[in-house]
Amino acid sequence: MVKVLYPGSFDPVHNGHIEICAAASRLCDDVVVAAMRNPQKATPFFTDAERVSMLAESTAHLGNVTVIEFGELVVDLAKRLKIDFIVKGLRGVTDFEAELQMAQMNQSVAGVDTLFIPSGGENSFIASKYIRDITRFGGDCSHLVPKPVAKQLAEKFKK
C-alpha cells in the first residue's frame, strides 16, 4: 500500500490541482490532500474550512482521496500519517527548481521522498493567484476551477 500526501494552500483549488490529485489517485493506494495556511503568503482568499470543503467536494469522485486541514511542518504531518511520499505538481521549470529544493530539504530533514507529477498542457498556466486577481476584478474563471469552487467564487463576489 502506497500512501501519499499532497499538501498545499489550495486558495482556491483549481483544475490543475485536481489533475495532479487524480494522477496521484491512479498511481497510489491512498492520497491525503492537506490544506494549509501558508505563512509566506498574504491573508487567504478563502478560510481554512472553505478550502477543505471545496477540496472535499472537488475530489469526491476519487474514492481513495481524503482531505484534511493542517498547521504543522509537512514532514511532521507526513511522519505522523505514515506517508510514503509527498506529491508535488509541476507546471514548468520554475516550479521544478523551487520544488526540488524543498524536496531535498524534506529528504535531508525527515527522510521523506517527493514524487513529482507534471501537469498537462491544458492546466499548466493555471495559478491560484491569477484566479484570485481576475475574480476580484469581476472576471470569469469558472472554466479553470471545479464547479464547487466556481460557485464559491460567485458567492464571494456577488454584486
C-alpha positions as CSV (number, residue, x, y, z in Angstrom):
1,M,0.0,0.0,0.0
2,V,1.4,3.3,-1.1
3,K,0.2,6.3,0.8
4,V,1.0,9.9,-0.4
5,L,0.5,13.4,0.9
6,Y,-0.5,16.2,-1.5
7,P,-0.1,19.4,0.6
8,G,-0.8,22.9,-0.5
9,S,-2.7,26.1,0.3
10,F,-5.3,25.5,-2.5
11,D,-6.5,29.1,-2.3
12,P,-8.5,28.4,-4.3
13,V,-8.2,24.8,-5.6
14,H,-8.2,24.8,-9.4
15,N,-8.3,22.3,-12.3
16,G,-4.5,21.9,-12.2
17,H,-4.7,20.8,-8.6
18,I,-7.4,18.3,-9.4
19,E,-5.4,16.9,-12.3
20,I,-2.5,16.2,-10.0
21,C,-4.7,14.8,-7.4
22,A,-6.4,12.5,-9.9
23,A,-3.0,11.3,-11.2
24,A,-1.8,10.6,-7.7
25,S,-5.1,8.7,-7.1
26,R,-4.4,6.5,-10.1
27,L,-0.8,5.8,-9.1
28,C,-1.2,5.3,-5.4
29,D,-3.4,3.5,-3.0
30,D,-4.2,6.3,-0.6
31,V,-4.0,10.1,-1.2
32,V,-4.2,12.6,1.6
33,V,-4.8,16.1,0.4
34,A,-3.8,18.5,3.1
35,A,-4.9,22.2,3.0
36,M,-2.8,24.6,5.0
37,R,-2.4,28.3,5.5
38,N,0.9,29.3,4.1
39,P,2.5,31.8,6.4
40,Q,4.6,33.1,3.5
41,K,1.5,34.2,1.6
42,A,-0.9,37.1,2.3
43,T,-4.2,36.7,4.1
44,P,-6.0,33.7,2.5
45,F,-8.8,34.4,0.0
46,F,-10.9,31.6,1.5
47,T,-11.0,30.4,5.1
48,D,-9.4,27.0,6.0
49,A,-12.8,25.5,6.4
50,E,-14.0,26.8,3.0
51,R,-10.9,25.4,1.3
52,V,-11.2,22.0,2.9
53,S,-14.9,21.9,1.9
54,M,-14.2,22.8,-1.7
55,L,-11.4,20.3,-1.9
56,A,-13.6,17.5,-0.5
57,E,-16.4,18.3,-3.0
58,S,-14.0,18.6,-5.9
59,T,-12.3,15.3,-5.1
60,A,-15.4,13.3,-4.1
61,H,-15.2,11.3,-7.4
62,L,-11.8,10.0,-6.4
63,G,-12.5,7.1,-4.0
64,N,-9.1,6.9,-2.4
65,V,-8.7,10.6,-1.6
66,T,-9.1,12.1,1.9
67,V,-9.0,15.8,2.6
68,I,-7.7,17.3,5.8
69,E,-6.5,20.6,7.2
70,F,-3.1,21.0,8.9
71,G,-0.9,23.6,10.5
72,E,2.4,22.0,11.0
73,L,5.5,21.2,9.0
74,V,4.7,19.0,6.0
75,V,7.3,16.5,7.0
76,D,5.9,16.2,10.6
77,L,2.5,15.6,9.1
78,A,3.9,13.0,6.7
79,K,5.6,11.2,9.6
80,R,2.5,11.3,11.8
81,L,0.3,9.9,9.0
82,K,3.0,7.3,7.9
83,I,3.2,8.8,4.4
84,D,5.4,7.1,1.8
85,F,5.8,10.1,-0.5
86,I,4.9,13.8,-0.7
87,V,3.3,14.6,-4.0
88,K,4.1,17.9,-5.8
89,G,2.7,19.1,-9.1
90,L,4.9,20.7,-11.6
91,R,3.7,23.3,-14.2
92,G,7.1,24.2,-15.5
93,V,10.8,24.7,-14.9
94,T,10.4,27.4,-12.3
95,D,8.1,25.1,-10.3
96,F,10.7,22.3,-10.6
97,E,13.5,24.5,-9.2
98,A,11.6,25.5,-6.1
99,E,10.0,22.1,-5.5
100,L,13.3,20.3,-6.0
101,Q,15.0,22.4,-3.3
102,M,12.0,21.7,-1.0
103,A,12.1,18.0,-1.8
104,Q,15.8,17.9,-1.0
105,M,15.3,19.7,2.3
106,N,12.4,17.3,3.3
107,Q,14.6,14.3,2.4
108,S,17.5,15.7,4.4
109,V,15.5,16.8,7.5
110,A,13.0,13.9,7.7
111,G,13.9,11.2,5.2
112,V,10.6,11.8,3.3
113,D,10.8,11.5,-0.5
114,T,8.9,13.5,-3.0
115,L,7.0,12.3,-6.1
116,F,6.8,14.9,-8.9
117,I,3.8,14.8,-11.2
118,P,3.8,17.1,-14.2
119,S,0.6,18.9,-15.2
120,G,-0.8,18.5,-18.7
121,G,-0.6,21.4,-21.1
122,E,-4.2,22.4,-20.7
123,N,-3.6,23.2,-17.0
124,S,0.0,24.3,-16.9
125,F,-0.7,28.0,-16.9
126,I,-3.3,28.0,-14.1
127,A,-2.3,29.5,-10.7
128,S,-4.5,30.3,-7.8
129,K,-3.0,33.9,-7.6
130,Y,-4.3,34.6,-11.1
131,I,-7.7,33.2,-10.3
132,R,-7.9,35.4,-7.2
133,D,-6.8,38.5,-9.1
134,I,-9.2,38.0,-12.0
135,T,-12.1,37.2,-9.8
136,R,-11.5,40.3,-7.6
137,F,-11.9,42.5,-10.7
138,G,-15.1,40.7,-11.9
139,G,-13.5,38.3,-14.4
140,D,-14.8,34.8,-15.0
141,C,-12.5,31.9,-14.1
142,S,-15.3,29.3,-13.8
143,H,-13.7,27.2,-16.6
144,L,-10.4,27.0,-14.6
145,V,-11.8,25.6,-11.4
146,P,-14.1,22.8,-10.3
147,K,-17.8,23.6,-10.0
148,P,-17.9,23.8,-6.2
149,V,-15.1,26.4,-6.4
150,A,-16.8,28.4,-9.2
151,K,-19.9,28.5,-7.0
152,Q,-18.0,29.8,-4.0
153,L,-16.2,32.4,-6.1
154,A,-19.5,33.6,-7.5
155,E,-20.9,33.8,-3.9
156,K,-17.9,35.6,-2.6
157,F,-18.2,38.4,-5.2
158,K,-21.9,38.8,-5.7
159,K,-22.6,42.3,-6.9
